[in-house]
Amino acid sequence: MDAKMEKELQMLDYEEKEQAEIEEQKQFPWCVICNENATQRCIDCDGDLYCDACFRECC
């Protein structure tokens, strides 16, 4: 396999894992700090979910 094709396959694997993580977070929408219902997603925090109060404090 050439290097270009191998890089493309790695990128697909990464994208699939990222999509699976997003889907998992949709299924379990609670704040990563206090376990209340999550209403915010922090882009700078790898997509972690937060309730409004924890988001204001931490992000």
N, C-alpha and C positions, 0 to 999 in steps of 0.2 A: 504494500500500500504506500502511495506517495505521501509526503508530508502534508500537502494541501488537503487531501481527502481525509487524512487522520485528524487534522485540525477541525474540519467541518463536522466529523462524527463526534468529536469531543464537545463542540458547540451545541450540537443537537442533544447530547446527553445532559449538558448543563441546563439547556432550556427546558427539557422534560422534567428534570429535578426541580427547577424553579417553579414550573407550573404545578407540579404535584404539591409543593409546599404551600403555594397560594390556595389551592383547592382544600388542603387540610386546614388552613387557617379559616377558610369560609365555613367549614363544618364545625369548628370549635371557636366561636367568636367571643372570647373573653379576654379581659385585660391581662397582660403578662405580669403585672405587679400585684393587683388586688383581686383578680378573678371576677370582677363585676363585668357586666355586658360591655363589650368593646364597641366603641363608636368612632374611633380614630385609628388610622394606620400611619405609622411614622416611616416615611420614605428613607430618611437618613439612618434609621435603626434596622435596616434589613427587612422592612415591612412588618415589624412587630405591631401588635394590636394593643390599644390602650383605651380605657374609659376616659371621659372628658377631664375628670379631676387629675388623674395621673398624667395625662398628656400635657396639661397645663404646667404641672410641676416639673416634668422631666424633659420635655421637648421644646 
